[in-house]
Amino acid sequence: MLMNVTYGLMTGIGTIDRLKKKATNTTGNSEEEPISLEDVFGMNRNITWLLPIEPMLPDYDRVVGFSMPQRLLREGGENTSVC
């Protein structure tokens, strides 16, 4: 399992995606980039990733893959429409 996680961080592709590409013979067409350790552990110098607190990420919405409407309204983002 540790090797699987390490491979995912180094290549930027997860197990399911890798198996799908292998099944369709499209492994050579991959454009994924390695995942930054800053995206995994956050930007703090302290070892806060051991505690269940919200990490400080460089771009939270990019890392988690979505934006909550409440967060957009709170931070005054350009796209504040809920629909």
C-alpha positions as CSV (number, residue, x, y, z in Angstrom):
1,M,0.0,0.0,0.0
2,L,2.8,2.4,0.8
3,M,4.4,1.7,-2.6
4,N,1.0,2.4,-4.3
5,V,0.8,5.8,-2.5
6,T,4.4,6.7,-3.3
7,Y,3.8,5.8,-7.0
8,G,0.7,7.9,-7.0
9,L,2.5,10.9,-5.6
10,M,5.4,10.6,-8.1
11,T,3.3,10.1,-11.2
12,G,0.1,12.0,-10.3
13,I,-2.1,9.1,-11.2
14,G,-4.1,6.9,-8.9
15,T,-4.6,3.1,-9.0
16,I,-8.0,3.2,-10.7
17,D,-7.0,5.6,-13.3
18,R,-3.8,3.6,-14.0
19,L,-5.8,0.4,-14.4
20,K,-8.3,2.0,-16.7
21,K,-5.4,3.3,-18.9
22,K,-3.8,-0.1,-18.9
23,A,-7.1,-1.8,-20.0
24,T,-7.6,0.7,-22.9
25,N,-3.9,0.8,-23.9
26,T,-3.6,4.5,-23.4
27,T,-0.8,4.6,-20.8
28,G,1.4,6.5,-23.2
29,N,-1.1,9.3,-23.5
30,S,-0.9,10.3,-19.9
31,E,-0.3,14.0,-19.1
32,E,-0.4,13.9,-15.3
33,E,2.2,15.7,-13.3
34,P,3.6,14.7,-9.9
35,I,1.7,15.8,-6.8
36,S,3.4,18.4,-4.8
37,L,4.1,17.5,-1.1
38,E,2.8,20.9,-0.3
39,D,-0.6,19.7,-1.6
40,V,-0.5,16.7,0.6
41,F,0.8,18.1,3.9
42,G,0.1,21.8,3.6
43,M,2.3,24.9,3.9
44,N,2.9,25.0,7.6
45,R,6.4,24.3,8.9
46,N,4.9,22.8,12.0
47,I,3.9,19.1,12.0
48,T,0.1,19.9,11.9
49,W,-0.7,17.2,9.4
50,L,-0.9,14.8,12.4
51,L,-3.7,16.7,14.0
52,P,-7.3,16.8,12.6
53,I,-7.3,20.5,11.7
54,E,-7.8,22.2,8.4
55,P,-4.5,22.4,6.6
56,M,-3.1,25.6,5.0
57,L,-2.9,24.8,1.4
58,P,-1.6,27.0,-1.4
59,D,-4.8,26.8,-3.4
60,Y,-7.5,25.0,-1.4
61,D,-10.0,24.8,-4.3
62,R,-7.5,23.3,-6.7
63,V,-6.3,20.7,-4.2
64,V,-9.7,19.5,-3.2
65,G,-11.2,19.8,-6.7
66,F,-14.2,21.9,-5.9
67,S,-15.4,25.2,-4.3
68,M,-18.1,25.5,-1.7
69,P,-20.5,28.4,-2.3
70,Q,-20.1,29.5,1.3
71,R,-16.3,29.7,0.9
72,L,-16.7,31.7,-2.3
73,L,-19.0,34.2,-0.6
74,R,-16.9,34.5,2.5
75,E,-13.7,35.1,0.5
76,G,-15.3,37.4,-2.0
77,G,-14.5,35.4,-5.1
78,E,-15.4,36.6,-8.6
79,N,-17.8,33.6,-9.2
80,T,-20.3,33.9,-6.4
81,S,-23.3,32.4,-8.1
82,V,-24.7,29.3,-6.3
83,C,-26.5,27.8,-9.3
